Amino acid sequence: MFEEILKTIYEVVWSPFLVVLLVGAGMYFSVRTRFVQIRRLGLIARLVFSKEKSGEKGVISPFQALCLSISGCVGTGNIVGVATAIAFGGPGSIFWMWIIAILGASTSFVECTLAQKYHLKHGDTFLGGPAIYIERALGLKWLGMVFAGLIVLGYGLCLPMVQVNGVASAYSNAFHISPAIVGGVLAFLLMLVVSGGAKRIAKVAGLVTPFMACFYVLLAMIVLLANAKALPGVFVMIFESAFGIRQIGGGILGIMIITGIKRGLFSNEAGVGGSAIASAGANAKAPAVQGLVQSFSVYVDTILICTMTALMILSTGMFNIFDSVTGEMIYVGNPDLGANYVGYTQAAINTVFPGFGGFFVALALSFFVFTTLIAYCYYAETSLIYILRVIKKNSERLEKILVTVYKIGLLTLIIVGACIEANEVWTIGDIGIGITTWLNVTVLVILCPQAVKELREYELSRKKDGK
């Protein structure tokens, strides 16, 4: 019964119309900004690695906001999500992940520029994101409150279950540890960190994120070097499969495209709203600066980390492909792995470092997921504060009580998410991001001209300064 309800909701949310909206909006934003995500890539890199700091107490810097955003999207989707894309969409799904990433970088620019433009001071920090630009730019306070509620539901409750489930599976594969124990340990560690508030959350994310991403990419590069001869064939397989020239396992082109886009969106979250909330916490020199900095996160997440995972799995042959309707295995690369998606990456690493893959992926997922959970908690917490602001209950005591109740619920769901079936968890997660994406991307299409105006003003100011 529960599975049927989930399936019905999922089919409504993830209809082909959402895919059309995502791709169409990404193309629209790219054209309106004159493909700023490609045209200004050099400037984006310089801004990301600049030494700009926030001059205000309690306010996070643009780089910290970027790290918080990356920590929110670099997680299970980069390891388990890529494996599920291959398992249900075939190798060609990876190409469509790349497409949604390139288009998604422009989407991220628009939403994060708007978040920075319309953010509000809250105590010694800034508060913002889709809920606030819906209220301030469109004058629809009630819709802003609905979106904030959806963020609490999606990011705050649904997506954490997906993240923890991937870690629990990795530890079960590597060490045969009970999922309940893994969930309990993660819940305890998260409790220690989030009790420090938004500023501490940003600091932890800023310290851990660069190191965990670099370490994972380094090991992936070693595995790919060991399988260098297979890489040309892998790229041919991806492109041929992407356009239906060679469908491994008899996959359907439409399902493959939807799977690639869906997993790409889950991974980089461009247009979902989380990155915009992180961006609002910074105080950049100009709104467009934060938009440019944040667009970089999509490249790190999908073009770099997801691609590394996909190439490892495909070059070593450690994957199977399933019929998305019947669940029947239609291509067998490694029958022992079955539908153990996290095991695809673990097995790929084991081909070069025997016995190390299980341990490393479990460890990497621990870091990825932990920082992702921190970011999710931040998104939900700021959304709850916004809801209280709208209903004019700006009581510090009430705010603390509501946030505490939420955190208790989150910690409980983390343990639950570790224990239930992976397929059900992924469906819940897809529903969570799908609902917020529908609303946010529609609003972004309406407000895009404002982001374009901010970009032109910033580019004009740089030209006047001789830059």
N, C-alpha and C positions, 0 to 999 in steps of 0.2 A: 504493500500500500504506500509506504513512505517513498519507495523507489519510483513508483508511478507518478506520485505528486511532483517529485523532483524533476522527473523527465518532462512532464507537461509544462512546468514553469520554465525549464531550460529551453524547450523548443520555442516557446513564445519569446523569451528574451533574446535567444541566439538564432533568430530567424535570419534569412539571407539579407533582409533589409538593414540589419545592424552592420553586416560586412560592407554593404554598399555605402552606408553612412560613413563608416570609418575610412574607407579608401577614397570616397568622394570628397570628404572633408579634408583629408590629408593632401589631396591634389589641389583643392581650392586654397588651403593655407599656403602651400608651396608656391603656387602661382602668384598669389597676392603679395607674398614676402619676397618674390623673385628668387625662390629656392635659397633662402637665407641659411638653411642648415648645411648647404653645400658651398654656396658662394662665400660665406663668412666663416668657413671652418678654421682658417688660420687665426682669425680674431677670437673665435670661441676658445681655441686652445690657449691663447695668451691670457684671456680673461680668467679661465679656469685656474691657471697656475700663477696668477698675479698674487701679490702679498696684501691685497686689500683686506682690511679688518673692519669690523663694525666698531664705531666709536661710542656706542651707547651701551650702558650696563644692561645685561640680560638679553641683548639682541644678538642673534647669530649672524655670522658673516655669510656672504654669498657662497663661499667654498663650503662652509659648514652646512648650509642649506642643500648644496649639491650632494654632499656626502650623505646627508639624511635621506635625500631623495633616492640616491643609488642604493642605500641600505634598505630602502623600502621596496625596491624592485629587483635587486640582486638577491635571489633566494632559491626556493625549490624550483621555480620556473626555469632557472638556468641549467639545472641538472635533470630533475625528474620531468619538468615540463617539456624540455627538448626531446627526451626519450619518448614521452607519450605522443608528441607530434609525429615522430618517425613511426611509432607503433600503429597509429591510426590514420596517418596521412601519407606515409611513405617518405622517401628522401626528398621528394619535390616540395614537401611542406616547408622545408628549411628555406627555400628560395622565397616563399611567400612571407616567411618571418622577416627576411631581409627587407622586402618591399615595405611591409608595414612599419619597420623600424625607420627607414629613410623618410617615409611620409610622416611617421609618428614624431620625428624630430621637429618638424614644423608645427605639429599639433602641440607638442610640449612647449615650444617657444611661445605660441599664442596664449595658452592657458597660464603659463608662469609669468609672462609679462602682465597680463590682466590681474593676476593675484598680487603682484608687487604694486601695481598702480592703485589698487583699491584696498590695500591692507589697512588695518586699524590698530591703534595703540591699545594694548591691554596690559595694564600694570607696567612692568619693565620689559615686556616683550611685544611682538606684533602678532595680530590675529588676522587670518585671511584664507583665501581659497575660493572655490566655486560658489559656496553658499553666500559669501560676502560680495563677490562681483555680480552674482544674480540679484542680490538685494540693492546694491548701490548703483549698478549700471542699468539694470532693467526696472528697478523700483518694485520688484516682486519679493517682498520680505517673506511671504508665506511659502513661496517656492524655494527660497533659500533655506528655510527651516526644514522643508521636505528633503532637500538634498543633504543637509547636515545629518538628518536622521538616517538616510541611506548610507552615508559614509560610516556612521556608527555600526549599522547592520553589516555592510559589506566589508570594509577594512577592519572594523573593530571586532566583529564576531565570526563572519564566514571565512575570510582569507587566512586568519591565524590557524584554523583547523587544517587547511591544506598544507601550510608550511610545516607544521609539526608532524603531520602524517608522513611526509617525505623523510624527515630525520629519523623517526621511529622505525621506518622500513630499512633505512641504511644501517642502523645499529643492530636491528634484528638480523640482517644479512651477515654483518661482519662479526658480531659478538654474541648473537642469540639472546640479546637483552630484551626483556618484556617491554612492549610499547608504553605501558602504563608508567613504568619507571622512568623512561626517557621523557615522557610528557611531564611527569612530576618534577624532574630535575630542571627542565626548561622553565616550567612555571615558577619554581622557586627562584631561579637566577633572574628571571624577568622581574619578579616582584622586588628584588633588591635594587634593580636599576631604576625602574619607573617611579619608585617612591621619591626620587630626587627631582622630579618635574622636568619641564621641557628643556631647560638649559643643560641639565646633565645628560639628557637623552641626546642632544645635539653633539655634546662633547664626546660621548662614548662612540657614537656613529662615526664622527670625524676621525677618531683614533684607529678604530678597528677596520673600517671599510677598505681603505687603500691597501692595507697589508693582506687582507684575506683575498681580495680580487687578484692582486699581483702574484701571490703564491699559487693560486689555482691556475692562472694563465701560464705560469712558468712550467708547472708539471705537465699541463696539456701540451705545451710546445715540445717537451721532451718526447712525449708519446707520439706526437705527429712526426717528429724527426725520425723516429724509429720506424714509422710507417710511410715515409716520404714517397716511396714508389707507388703506393696505392692512391695518393691524393689526386693526381690528374683524373683517374677513373672515377673518384668520388664526385668531383665537380661536374664531370660529364653526366653522371647518374643523377645528380641533383637537378641540373638544367633540363635534361631530357624528360625526367619524371615530372618536373614542374609544368611543362607544357603538353603533357599527355603523349609524348613521343615514345616513352618507354615506361609503362606503369608497372612497377615491381609489385607483385602480389595482386595485380588486377584492380588496383585502387581506382576509385571514381574521382575524376578531376575536380568536381565541385566540392566534394568532401575534403580533398587534400588542401584546396585553397582555404576553405573555412577553418580547417584544423591549424594550418600554418598561421593564419591571421589571429586566431583565437589564442594560440600558445604564445605568439609574439606579443599580443596585447597583455596577456597575463604576466609576461616577463618584464616588459619595459613600462607598462602602465600609462603610456602616453594617451591622454584624453580621459583617463579614469577619474582624475581629480587629486590623487595623493601628492604628486609632484607639485601641484599648485599650492597645496596647503604648506608644504615644506618651504616653497619659494616665498610665501607671504611672511615667514618668520625672519627673513633677512631684511636688511635695509641698504639696498644697492644704490649706486650713484644715480642710476636711471632705471625705470622699469624694464626697458629693453635689455639692459645688461644682465639682469637675472634671468630673463627669458633665454638669452643666448647661452648663459652658463648652464642652465638646466637642460637645454637640448642636447648637451654633451652626454648626459646620463644615458640617453637612449642608445648612443653609439657604444658606450662602455658595456651596457647590459646585453644588447642583442647582437650587434655587429662583432663585438669582441668575445664576450664570455659564452654566449649561446652558440656562436659559431664554433668555438673551440670544442665545446661539448659534442656538438653534432659531428664534427670531423673526426673526433676520437671514436665515437660509436660506429660511424659508417666505414671508416678506414680499417677498423679491426673486424668488422662483420658481426659485432656483438649486439644484434637486434633481431626482433621478430615483427611482423606486420599482421594486424588483425582487421577483420571486417567490423566496421564501426556499428553495424546494426545487429549482427548475430554474435559477435565476439569470437568468431571462429578464426583460428590462425591460418592466414592465407599465404604467408611467406615465412619460412623458417631459416633464420640465420644461426641461432643457437637455441636448440629446443630446451636445454636445461634451464634457460632463463625464463621461459614462458612469458607471463605478463608482469614480471618483477622489474618495473621500469627503472627504478634507481639502480638495479643490478646491471643494467646495460652499461652505464658509465663505470661502475666498479669493475666489471669484467673487462672493459676496454683498457683500463689502467693496468689490470693484472697481466695483460699480454706482454707488457714491458717490465712491470715491477710485480712479479708473482707474489701474491699474498698481501700486497700493500694497498690494492685498489679499494677493498672494503673498508679498511681503516681510514684511508685518506678521504674518501668521499663522505664517510660518516662525520669526520672531523670538519671538513670544508662546509658541509651542510649545517653543522652545528653553528659555525660562525655566521654563515649566510643567513640562516633562519633566525638566529638570535637577534641580529641587528635589524632584520626585517620586522620582527615582532615589536621591537622598540619603536620603529617608525610607525607601524600600524597603531600602536598605542597612542603615539603623539597625534596622529591624524584624528583618531576617535575622540581623544581628550579635548582637542581644540574645537571639534564639532559640537561636543556637549556644552562647552563654554559658550559657543555661539547661540545654541538653542536657548540657554538661560538668558542670554542678552536680549534675544528677540522677545521672549515672554516677560521681559523686564523683571527678572528675578536675579539681579546682580549681587546676590548675597554671597560673600566669600565662603561662608559656612556651608550654604546649600551647594555651592560649586564643589567643595571638597567632599561632601557626602555623596553627590551624584557620581563624581569621578571615582571615588573609592568603591561604590557599588559596581560600577562598570568594570573596574580592574578585577574585582572578585569574580565576576561573571566571565571575564576573559581568561583568567587563570584556570577556571573550571573547564571551559571549552578547549583549552590547550590540551588538557589531559584526555578529554573525550575525543578530540581530533586525532590524537596519537593512536587510539584504539580501534576506530571504526574502519570500514572498508575503503580502500584508496579510491575506487571509482566513484563512490558516493561523495567522498570529500571533494574530489575535483569538480563534480557537478555543482556542489554547493558553492565552491569558489568561483566557478564560471558565472553562476547566477549573480553572485555578489558584485563582480566587476562589470557584468553586462548591464545591470540596471543603472548604475551610476554613469556608465559610459553613454548610454542613450541620452540622458538628460544633459550631461556636461557638454558633449560634442555638439548637440543641437544649439545650446546657448553660445558656444564658441563660434559657431558659424555666424550667428547674429552679431556678436561683439568683435569679430575679427578686424573690421576696419579700425577700431581703436588701437589694437595691437600693432597694426601696420603703421598707423600714425606715430606711435611711440618709437618704432624702429626707424622711420624716416627722420624724426627729430634727433635721434641719437646719432645716426649716420651723418646728418648735417652738422651736428656739433663737433664730431670728430674731424670732419672736413675743414671746418673753420679753425680748429686747433692744429691743423696741418698733419693729422694722423692718417 
